[in-house]
Amino acid sequence: MGASVIISILITFLVVILVLYLVQRLPIDARMQQIIQIVVIIIGIVSLLKYLAVF
């Protein structure tokens, strides 16, 4: 069970990094990029807390 949690956390972390990278590549306004990045980071933190059984 411990290994599956670590793998899930690692996959979530990698997906968040990938999405943040792709947002940087989008040809949109800098303010909108910042808002999207904040939303992605919040979703990533909530997902990680879910895997750590906080929620």
Phi and psi in radians as a Rosetta constraint file:
Dihedral C 1 N 2 CA 2 C 2 CIRCULARHARMONIC -1.142 0.35
Dihedral N 2 CA 2 C 2 N 3 CIRCULARHARMONIC -0.650 0.35
Dihedral C 2 N 3 CA 3 C 3 CIRCULARHARMONIC -1.196 0.35
Dihedral N 3 CA 3 C 3 N 4 CIRCULARHARMONIC -0.643 0.35
Dihedral C 3 N 4 CA 4 C 4 CIRCULARHARMONIC -1.193 0.35
Dihedral N 4 CA 4 C 4 N 5 CIRCULARHARMONIC -0.581 0.35
Dihedral C 4 N 5 CA 5 C 5 CIRCULARHARMONIC -1.187 0.35
Dihedral N 5 CA 5 C 5 N 6 CIRCULARHARMONIC -0.745 0.35
Dihedral C 5 N 6 CA 6 C 6 CIRCULARHARMONIC -1.112 0.35
Dihedral N 6 CA 6 C 6 N 7 CIRCULARHARMONIC -0.728 0.35
Dihedral C 6 N 7 CA 7 C 7 CIRCULARHARMONIC -1.135 0.35
Dihedral N 7 CA 7 C 7 N 8 CIRCULARHARMONIC -0.727 0.35
Dihedral C 7 N 8 CA 8 C 8 CIRCULARHARMONIC -1.099 0.35
Dihedral N 8 CA 8 C 8 N 9 CIRCULARHARMONIC -0.730 0.35
Dihedral C 8 N 9 CA 9 C 9 CIRCULARHARMONIC -1.121 0.35
Dihedral N 9 CA 9 C 9 N 10 CIRCULARHARMONIC -0.753 0.35
Dihedral C 9 N 10 CA 10 C 10 CIRCULARHARMONIC -1.106 0.35
Dihedral N 10 CA 10 C 10 N 11 CIRCULARHARMONIC -0.761 0.35
Dihedral C 10 N 11 CA 11 C 11 CIRCULARHARMONIC -1.123 0.35
Dihedral N 11 CA 11 C 11 N 12 CIRCULARHARMONIC -0.747 0.35
Dihedral C 11 N 12 CA 12 C 12 CIRCULARHARMONIC -1.067 0.35
Dihedral N 12 CA 12 C 12 N 13 CIRCULARHARMONIC -0.773 0.35
Dihedral C 12 N 13 CA 13 C 13 CIRCULARHARMONIC -1.064 0.35
Dihedral N 13 CA 13 C 13 N 14 CIRCULARHARMONIC -0.776 0.35
Dihedral C 13 N 14 CA 14 C 14 CIRCULARHARMONIC -1.155 0.35
Dihedral N 14 CA 14 C 14 N 15 CIRCULARHARMONIC -0.670 0.35
Dihedral C 14 N 15 CA 15 C 15 CIRCULARHARMONIC -1.147 0.35
Dihedral N 15 CA 15 C 15 N 16 CIRCULARHARMONIC -0.715 0.35
Dihedral C 15 N 16 CA 16 C 16 CIRCULARHARMONIC -1.100 0.35
Dihedral N 16 CA 16 C 16 N 17 CIRCULARHARMONIC -0.760 0.35
Dihedral C 16 N 17 CA 17 C 17 CIRCULARHARMONIC -1.092 0.35
Dihedral N 17 CA 17 C 17 N 18 CIRCULARHARMONIC -0.749 0.35
Dihedral C 17 N 18 CA 18 C 18 CIRCULARHARMONIC -1.103 0.35
Dihedral N 18 CA 18 C 18 N 19 CIRCULARHARMONIC -0.764 0.35
Dihedral C 18 N 19 CA 19 C 19 CIRCULARHARMONIC -1.150 0.35
Dihedral N 19 CA 19 C 19 N 20 CIRCULARHARMONIC -0.709 0.35
Dihedral C 19 N 20 CA 20 C 20 CIRCULARHARMONIC -1.093 0.35
Dihedral N 20 CA 20 C 20 N 21 CIRCULARHARMONIC -0.688 0.35
Dihedral C 20 N 21 CA 21 C 21 CIRCULARHARMONIC -1.112 0.35
Dihedral N 21 CA 21 C 21 N 22 CIRCULARHARMONIC -0.770 0.35
Dihedral C 21 N 22 CA 22 C 22 CIRCULARHARMONIC -1.169 0.35
Dihedral N 22 CA 22 C 22 N 23 CIRCULARHARMONIC -0.590 0.35
Dihedral C 22 N 23 CA 23 C 23 CIRCULARHARMONIC -1.129 0.35
Dihedral N 23 CA 23 C 23 N 24 CIRCULARHARMONIC -0.672 0.35
Dihedral C 23 N 24 CA 24 C 24 CIRCULARHARMONIC -1.074 0.35
Dihedral N 24 CA 24 C 24 N 25 CIRCULARHARMONIC -0.532 0.35
Dihedral C 24 N 25 CA 25 C 25 CIRCULARHARMONIC -1.437 0.35
Dihedral N 25 CA 25 C 25 N 26 CIRCULARHARMONIC -0.203 0.35
Dihedral C 25 N 26 CA 26 C 26 CIRCULARHARMONIC -1.260 0.35
Dihedral N 26 CA 26 C 26 N 27 CIRCULARHARMONIC 2.423 0.35
Dihedral C 26 N 27 CA 27 C 27 CIRCULARHARMONIC -1.490 0.35
Dihedral N 27 CA 27 C 27 N 28 CIRCULARHARMONIC 1.167 0.35
Dihedral C 27 N 28 CA 28 C 28 CIRCULARHARMONIC -2.182 0.35
Dihedral N 28 CA 28 C 28 N 29 CIRCULARHARMONIC 3.026 0.35
Dihedral C 28 N 29 CA 29 C 29 CIRCULARHARMONIC -1.049 0.35
Dihedral N 29 CA 29 C 29 N 30 CIRCULARHARMONIC 2.549 0.35
Dihedral C 29 N 30 CA 30 C 30 CIRCULARHARMONIC -1.083 0.35
Dihedral N 30 CA 30 C 30 N 31 CIRCULARHARMONIC -0.636 0.35
Dihedral C 30 N 31 CA 31 C 31 CIRCULARHARMONIC -1.133 0.35
Dihedral N 31 CA 31 C 31 N 32 CIRCULARHARMONIC -0.723 0.35
Dihedral C 31 N 32 CA 32 C 32 CIRCULARHARMONIC -1.172 0.35
Dihedral N 32 CA 32 C 32 N 33 CIRCULARHARMONIC -0.656 0.35
Dihedral C 32 N 33 CA 33 C 33 CIRCULARHARMONIC -1.068 0.35
Dihedral N 33 CA 33 C 33 N 34 CIRCULARHARMONIC -0.735 0.35
Dihedral C 33 N 34 CA 34 C 34 CIRCULARHARMONIC -1.117 0.35
Dihedral N 34 CA 34 C 34 N 35 CIRCULARHARMONIC -0.717 0.35
Dihedral C 34 N 35 CA 35 C 35 CIRCULARHARMONIC -1.120 0.35
Dihedral N 35 CA 35 C 35 N 36 CIRCULARHARMONIC -0.773 0.35
Dihedral C 35 N 36 CA 36 C 36 CIRCULARHARMONIC -1.103 0.35
Dihedral N 36 CA 36 C 36 N 37 CIRCULARHARMONIC -0.718 0.35
Dihedral C 36 N 37 CA 37 C 37 CIRCULARHARMONIC -1.081 0.35
Dihedral N 37 CA 37 C 37 N 38 CIRCULARHARMONIC -0.731 0.35
Dihedral C 37 N 38 CA 38 C 38 CIRCULARHARMONIC -1.108 0.35
Dihedral N 38 CA 38 C 38 N 39 CIRCULARHARMONIC -0.738 0.35
Dihedral C 38 N 39 CA 39 C 39 CIRCULARHARMONIC -1.103 0.35
Dihedral N 39 CA 39 C 39 N 40 CIRCULARHARMONIC -0.772 0.35
Dihedral C 39 N 40 CA 40 C 40 CIRCULARHARMONIC -1.105 0.35
Dihedral N 40 CA 40 C 40 N 41 CIRCULARHARMONIC -0.728 0.35
Dihedral C 40 N 41 CA 41 C 41 CIRCULARHARMONIC -1.139 0.35
Dihedral N 41 CA 41 C 41 N 42 CIRCULARHARMONIC -0.724 0.35
Dihedral C 41 N 42 CA 42 C 42 CIRCULARHARMONIC -1.107 0.35
Dihedral N 42 CA 42 C 42 N 43 CIRCULARHARMONIC -0.762 0.35
Dihedral C 42 N 43 CA 43 C 43 CIRCULARHARMONIC -1.096 0.35
Dihedral N 43 CA 43 C 43 N 44 CIRCULARHARMONIC -0.698 0.35
Dihedral C 43 N 44 CA 44 C 44 CIRCULARHARMONIC -1.106 0.35
Dihedral N 44 CA 44 C 44 N 45 CIRCULARHARMONIC -0.745 0.35
Dihedral C 44 N 45 CA 45 C 45 CIRCULARHARMONIC -1.134 0.35
Dihedral N 45 CA 45 C 45 N 46 CIRCULARHARMONIC -0.737 0.35
Dihedral C 45 N 46 CA 46 C 46 CIRCULARHARMONIC -1.100 0.35
Dihedral N 46 CA 46 C 46 N 47 CIRCULARHARMONIC -0.706 0.35
Dihedral C 46 N 47 CA 47 C 47 CIRCULARHARMONIC -1.113 0.35
Dihedral N 47 CA 47 C 47 N 48 CIRCULARHARMONIC -0.756 0.35
Dihedral C 47 N 48 CA 48 C 48 CIRCULARHARMONIC -1.121 0.35
Dihedral N 48 CA 48 C 48 N 49 CIRCULARHARMONIC -0.683 0.35
Dihedral C 48 N 49 CA 49 C 49 CIRCULARHARMONIC -1.148 0.35
Dihedral N 49 CA 49 C 49 N 50 CIRCULARHARMONIC -0.565 0.35
Dihedral C 49 N 50 CA 50 C 50 CIRCULARHARMONIC -1.139 0.35
Dihedral N 50 CA 50 C 50 N 51 CIRCULARHARMONIC -0.728 0.35
Dihedral C 50 N 51 CA 51 C 51 CIRCULARHARMONIC -1.195 0.35
Dihedral N 51 CA 51 C 51 N 52 CIRCULARHARMONIC -0.487 0.35
Dihedral C 51 N 52 CA 52 C 52 CIRCULARHARMONIC -1.517 0.35
Dihedral N 52 CA 52 C 52 N 53 CIRCULARHARMONIC 0.128 0.35
Dihedral C 52 N 53 CA 53 C 53 CIRCULARHARMONIC 1.128 0.35
Dihedral N 53 CA 53 C 53 N 54 CIRCULARHARMONIC 0.579 0.35
Dihedral C 53 N 54 CA 54 C 54 CIRCULARHARMONIC -1.425 0.35
Dihedral N 54 CA 54 C 54 N 55 CIRCULARHARMONIC -0.623 0.35
